[in-house]
C-alpha cells in the first residue's frame, strides 16, 4: 500500500478536525485485504473508541 496524498475537507463542520488520505494498492483484491486487516486490527478499535469519546489529540 502506498500513500498517494492527504487533503483537508472543505466542509466547515469537518475542516478543523479531519484529514482525508488517498491510498494506492497493487490491486483491488489487495486493497480489500488491507482494508479488512485495518478495520479488524486492535489498534483501530482503540482509536475508534477514543474518537467516539473525543479523547484523540486535535493538535500536535
PARO-183466 format. One record per residue: residue number from 0; x, y, z of N, C-alpha, C, O, CB in turn. Coordinates in steps of 0.02 Angstrom, whole numbers, plus 50000, padded with zeros to 5 digits. Glycine has a CB too. Layout:
% residues N
   i   nc1   nc2   nc3  cac1  cac2  cac3   cc1   cc2   cc3   oc1   oc2   oc3  cbc1  cbc2  cbc3
 NUM     X     Y     Z     X     Y     Z     X     Y     Z     X     Y     Z     X     Y     Z
...
***
This chain:
% residues 60
   i   nc1   nc2   nc3  cac1  cac2  cac3   cc1   cc2   cc3   oc1   oc2   oc3  cbc1  cbc2  cbc3
   0 50042 49942 50000 50000 50000 50000 50045 50062 50000 50094 50065 50036 49952 50000 50061
   1 50027 50110 49959 50064 50172 49955 50019 50231 49970 49960 50230 49953 50096 50180 49885
   2 50046 50281 50003 50010 50342 50016 50014 50385 49953 50069 50400 49929 50037 50380 50079
   3 49957 50406 49927 49955 50449 49868 49953 50522 49890 49986 50564 49860 49894 50432 49824
   4 49915 50537 49942 49911 50606 49965 49862 50614 50022 49828 50567 50043 49892 50651 49909
   5 49859 50675 50046 49815 50694 50101 49778 50758 50081 49804 50797 50041 49853 50703 50167
   6 49719 50767 50109 49682 50829 50097 49642 50846 50159 49628 50802 50201 49637 50824 50035
   7 49623 50908 50164 49581 50932 50219 49512 50946 50190 49507 50979 50138 49611 50995 50254
   8 49459 50923 50222 49391 50935 50195 49376 51010 50191 49401 51050 50230 49339 50901 50239
   9 49335 51028 50142 49314 51098 50137 49250 51112 50175 49230 51170 50183 49305 51117 50063
  10 49216 51060 50198 49155 51067 50238 49173 51102 50303 49216 51079 50340 49122 50997 50252
  11 49140 51158 50317 49157 51197 50376 49151 51156 50441 49188 51169 50488 49111 51257 50381
  12 49107 51108 50443 49098 51068 50503 49154 51017 50514 49164 50994 50570 49034 51032 50500
  13 49191 51000 50461 49243 50950 50467 49313 50977 50455 49362 50943 50471 49229 50894 50420
  14 49319 51036 50428 49384 51062 50407 49433 51071 50465 49494 51068 50455 49374 51128 50372
  15 49408 51082 50524 49452 51094 50581 49479 51031 50615 49527 51035 50653 49416 51135 50632
  16 49448 50974 50602 49470 50915 50639 49469 50850 50598 49462 50796 50626 49427 50906 50699
  17 49477 50855 50532 49477 50795 50491 49534 50798 50440 49556 50851 50419 49409 50787 50454
  18 49557 50739 50422 49609 50733 50371 49591 50673 50328 49582 50618 50354 49680 50725 50404
  19 49587 50683 50264 49572 50629 50217 49638 50602 50189 49685 50640 50178 49526 50653 50159
  20 49640 50537 50178 49700 50507 50148 49681 50469 50086 49627 50438 50083 49737 50461 50198
  21 49724 50470 50036 49714 50431 49975 49770 50379 49972 49829 50395 49978 49715 50477 49910
  22 49750 50316 49964 49797 50261 49965 49793 50223 49899 49741 50221 49867 49784 50214 50024
  23 49848 50192 49879 49851 50152 49818 49878 50084 49835 49926 50077 49872 49896 50187 49763
  24 49846 50033 49807 49869 49964 49817 49883 49933 49750 49866 49961 49698 49816 49923 49857
  25 49913 49874 49751 49932 49841 49688 49873 49813 49650 49877 49803 49589 49981 49785 49703
  26 49817 49801 49684 49757 49776 49652 49697 49789 49697 49705 49806 49755 49763 49700 49635
  27 49637 49781 49669 49576 49790 49709 49574 49737 49764 49554 49752 49821 49513 49786 49665
  28 49594 49676 49747 49594 49622 49796 49642 49638 49854 49625 49629 49912 49614 49555 49764
  29 49701 49663 49838 49749 49681 49890 49722 49738 49933 49732 49738 49994 49817 49701 49858
  30 49688 49785 49901 49658 49841 49939 49604 49816 49986 49600 49838 50043 49629 49893 49891
  31 49563 49770 49963 49510 49742 50006 49540 49705 50066 49514 49710 50121 49466 49694 49966
  32 49594 49668 50054 49627 49631 50108 49658 49681 50158 49652 49671 50219 49682 49584 50080
  33 49691 49733 50133 49721 49783 50177 49668 49819 50219 49678 49829 50279 49760 49834 50136
  34 49613 49837 50187 49560 49871 50223 49529 49827 50276 49517 49849 50332 49505 49895 50175
  35 49518 49764 50260 49490 49717 50309 49536 49709 50369 49514 49708 50426 49476 49649 50276
  36 49602 49703 50356 49650 49696 50411 49652 49759 50453 49658 49755 50514 49720 49682 50383
  37 49646 49817 50421 49646 49881 50458 49584 49886 50503 49590 49903 50562 49648 49940 50409
  38 49526 49872 50475 49464 49877 50513 49462 49828 50571 49437 49845 50625 49403 49865 50467
  39 49490 49768 50562 49489 49717 50613 49546 49724 50664 49545 49691 50715 49492 49649 50582
  40 49594 49767 50649 49652 49773 50693 49635 49804 50760 49592 49847 50765 49704 49815 50660
  41 49668 49781 50812 49654 49805 50879 49672 49879 50889 49639 49914 50927 49692 49763 50930
  42 49723 49902 50854 49741 49973 50861 49685 50018 50835 49670 50070 50865 49806 49988 50822
  43 49653 49998 50781 49600 50039 50753 49540 50042 50800 49510 50095 50807 49577 50010 50686
  44 49523 49987 50833 49466 49988 50878 49479 50035 50937 49433 50067 50961 49451 49918 50904
  45 49541 50038 50960 49558 50084 51014 49550 50156 50991 49522 50198 51026 49630 50072 51040
  46 49574 50171 50931 49569 50239 50903 49495 50258 50894 49475 50314 50909 49606 50244 50836
  47 49456 50211 50869 49384 50224 50859 49350 50240 50925 49310 50286 50929 49350 50165 50825
  48 49366 50202 50977 49336 50216 51043 49357 50284 51069 49316 50320 51097 49358 50161 51093
  49 49420 50303 51059 49443 50369 51081 49409 50424 51041 49391 50476 51068 49519 50375 51073
  50 49399 50413 50976 49365 50463 50935 49293 50473 50958 49269 50529 50959 49366 50441 50861
  51 49261 50419 50976 49191 50424 50999 49185 50462 51065 49133 50492 51078 49162 50355 51007
  52 49238 50462 51105 49236 50498 51169 49267 50567 51164 49266 50605 51212 49271 50457 51222
  53 49296 50584 51105 49327 50649 51097 49396 50654 51128 49420 50708 51142 49284 50702 51125
  54 49428 50595 51140 49491 50594 51176 49553 50592 51131 49609 50586 51156 49493 50535 51221
  55 49544 50598 51066 49602 50598 51021 49631 50669 51019 49593 50718 51019 49582 50573 50950
  56 49696 50674 51016 49728 50739 51012 49706 50776 50949 49705 50747 50895 49805 50731 51012
  57 49688 50839 50956 49669 50878 50898 49724 50926 50877 49718 50960 50827 49605 50917 50913
  58 49778 50928 50916 49834 50970 50898 49898 50937 50921 49903 50913 50978 49827 51041 50930
  59 49947 50935 50877 50010 50904 50894 50065 50956 50890 50123 50941 50903 50026 50844 50848
***
